[in-house]
Amino acid sequence: MFYVYILQSSKDTKLYAGYTSDLRRRFSEHNDGLNKSTKPRVPFKLLYYEAYSSQADAERREQMLKKSAGARTALKRRLTTGLRSGHFV
C-alpha cells in the first residue's frame, strides 16, 4: 500500500504533500526534522491521506497535488467542508 499525505505545519500553517509506503515512519521523519525541505517548519500534523495499491498511482497523485493549482484547490475545499461538517477528526 502507498499513501499520499498532506501535512500542515503548526509553525506557519503551510501545507506539504508527499507519498510513502510507510505513513507512520514518514510522518515521524518529518517531525524529527529529517527531511531537508520541511525541517524549518516542524512540527507537523497529518491533515489528510489517501491510500493507493500502486506506487505509480501514488506518485501521479502527489505530482498532481504539487503541480496543479486546481487539484490543490479542490482538495483544500474538500478538507474545509469535511472539517466544518465534522467528517474529519
HELIX and SHEET records of a PDB file:
HELIX    1   1 LEU A   23  ASN A   31  1                                   9    
HELIX    2   2 LYS A   39  ARG A   41  5                                   3    
HELIX    3   3 GLN A   55  LYS A   67  1                                  13    
HELIX    4   4 ALA A   69  SER A   85  1                                  17    
SHEET    1   A 3 LEU A  15  THR A  20  0                                        
SHEET    2   A 3 PHE A   2  SER A   9 -1                                        
SHEET    3   A 3 PHE A  44  TYR A  52 -1                                        
END                                                                             
